[in-house]
Amino acid sequence: MKYLIILLFIILSLSALMSVTQAIYCPCDLKNKKPVCGSNGITYVNRCEFECTQREYRKLGRVLNSVKDAPCDA
């Protein structure tokens, strides 16, 4: 019984770690430098990176919009 509980704990820990890792991964080509300014005041390297962050915001119930296709400070 003790081993079953330990095994269950390990499986749950690994599945939680994998879901966090998958949520963060976003395959964007960061060589493509066409900056996007987000409504949070952060300049993203390109549209792909912005949209990846936007998806993460949605998962948290938050809103992130594109302000302009240029750095935020420009």
C-alpha positions in Angstrom: 0.0 0.0 0.0 2.8 2.4 0.9 4.5 1.7 -2.5 1.2 2.4 -4.3 0.9 5.8 -2.7 4.5 6.7 -3.5 4.0 5.6 -7.1 0.8 7.6 -7.4 2.6 10.7 -6.0 5.4 10.3 -8.6 3.0 9.9 -11.5 0.9 13.0 -10.4 4.1 15.0 -10.0 5.4 14.1 -13.4 2.1 14.9 -15.1 1.9 18.3 -13.4 5.5 19.1 -14.5 4.8 18.0 -18.1 1.7 20.2 -18.3 3.6 23.2 -17.1 6.4 22.6 -19.5 4.0 22.2 -22.4 2.1 25.4 -21.5 5.3 27.5 -21.7 6.7 26.0 -24.9 6.1 28.2 -28.0 8.0 27.4 -31.2 8.7 31.0 -32.5 11.5 32.0 -34.9 13.1 34.8 -32.9 15.3 35.7 -35.9 12.2 37.3 -37.4 12.4 40.7 -35.6 9.2 42.6 -36.3 8.4 44.0 -32.8 4.8 44.1 -31.4 3.8 46.2 -28.5 1.4 44.6 -26.1 -1.2 46.3 -23.9 0.9 45.2 -20.9 3.7 47.6 -22.0 6.0 44.8 -23.1 7.7 44.7 -26.6 7.6 41.2 -28.1 10.2 40.2 -30.7 7.5 39.3 -33.2 3.8 38.5 -33.7 4.4 34.8 -32.9 5.9 35.5 -29.5 3.1 38.0 -28.7 0.4 35.5 -29.7 2.1 32.8 -27.6 2.0 35.1 -24.5 -1.6 36.1 -25.4 -2.6 32.4 -25.2 -1.0 32.1 -21.8 -2.9 35.2 -20.6 -6.2 33.7 -21.8 -5.5 30.6 -19.8 -5.2 32.8 -16.7 -8.4 34.7 -17.6 -6.5 37.8 -18.5 -6.6 39.9 -21.7 -3.6 40.9 -23.8 -4.0 43.1 -26.9 -1.7 44.3 -29.5 -1.2 48.1 -29.3 1.0 48.6 -32.4 3.4 46.8 -34.7 6.4 48.6 -33.3 8.3 48.7 -30.0 6.3 50.1 -27.1 8.7 52.9 -26.5 8.7 54.1 -30.2 
